[in-house]
Amino acid sequence: MKILLVYPEYPDTFWSFRHALKFIGKKAAFPPLGLLTVAAMLPKSWEKRLVDMNVQPLSDRDITWADYVFCSAMTVQRESAQSVVERCRRLGVKTVVGGPLCTTSPAEFDAADHLVLGEAEVSLPPFLADLIRGQARHIYAAEHRADVSRTPIPLWELINPRRYAAMNIQYSRGCPFDCEFCDITRLFGRKPRTKTTKQVIGELEALHARGWRGGVFFVDDNFIGDKRKLKNETLPALLDWMEQKRHPFEFYTEASIELADDPHLMELMVRAGFQEVFIGIETPNDAGHSESGKVQNKNRDLIASVKRIQKAGLQVQGGFIVGFDSDPPSIFERQIRFIQESGIVTAMAGMLTALRGTRLHQRLIREGRFLGNTSGNNTAVALNFVPTMRADALISGYRTILTTIYAPRAYYHRIFTFLREYRPLQRGRFYLKSGYCGAFFKSILFLGVIGKERLQFWRLFFWSLLMRPRLLPLAITLAIYGHHFRIITEHIRWNSMFDDGCIE
Ligand code: SF4
């Protein structure tokens, strides 16, 4: 059996980092971890190839080589995933579709031959058994949650790591919280399920053996969902392994804000090699946390929490949302003030979106306010529900946030705020990695010579060089990210009133 695994293209979004990747000569931020894991679950004797459409085009020859095309997608990849299925149908090659998009919206993939929904560890084996017997049905759904301690190591040999900015691994699935707008608990449950320490080390060993050095993103929904295991087993083992291998990786992940309340956990993470953490801050308005059930963010000084994490040595990336029913007219101004004061440089501000299957989606249907599908693009100027605030006021306020926080002045101001307070762990002698050189010269040209941000760039450059020379590579990296965010902001289509059936 010949299997082609296809990862559809994602559009130019906030998280694609497409305009920043050019500086380091990479094609995509991360490889398709889910498909690589699925590949490892297929029979060893089957021939496998993978085409990630974000790093190479998918040709008709690729498709016709295969007996089956396996495709997995997130919501933001909808358009490309549907066109892959259609192309395969035209070329007479059967398709098997899975992943979060297909799991939450199976009706959109009726044209595919087989749908394998939910966690592949559960739904794939019965499909494969039936396929081998020549009796595969149209739909296979996972009836229970997977035991991730049996998940195999992704088949890394199917990709060329050099095309990616960072690698990714998964330690846990699920989150103990249940925010109304989030689909994680619907997809993966509230009880965090974790891999064994041996598995995690095995996955890192596999990446190391393939020659990877650099960033590794733990794609967990909430990395600190099971703090006890993390502190007692996983992080100490990770720390030992990293020391033995002389710190070949820098780790990034996602976590909830109560990380700030646990100095020991932060210290262990930093010592183990974690440098960045994405946190859903959502709003400075406590009523928004009550409304969405974001209990961990309630009744706390969020700025102080962010600063504690930054001072512990972790850069905080933050998610922000406008469009809650409880948002007052001043929310836009308050969001901007919060983002600037917090020194969260990578601040992803989006409008509230009702994802299918979430509690928010169900509530809005009950209230007759749900309008239709979402594109899955976090920073699209699109509403898929009727907001409490007037839609035009919400959209105009949201535009103000985007244009303010990504404007060179405000953006570089945040970099300064952050770098002044950031205290990363210093390991051994400081040296400049070879990969930084190309990015450094490109940044001089594109940001320092022809960029709109020339003045701010040189101010940051000389300040870092003189005051915090070890942080110069990070300062340049953040300046490059700013270039990407600004292009994304400029590309947002301000004027269209309708998009994908959703009001804008
Ligand atoms: S804390 Fe994050 S992952 Fe967990 S339910 Fe809330 S938004 Fe989702």
Boltz pocket constraint, residues with backbone or C-beta under 6 A from the ligand:
constraints:
  - pocket:
      binder: B
      contacts: [[A, 175], [A, 176], [A, 177], [A, 178], [A, 179], [A, 182], [A, 183], [A, 184], [A, 185], [A, 221], [A, 222], [A, 256], [A, 280]]
      max_distance: 6.0
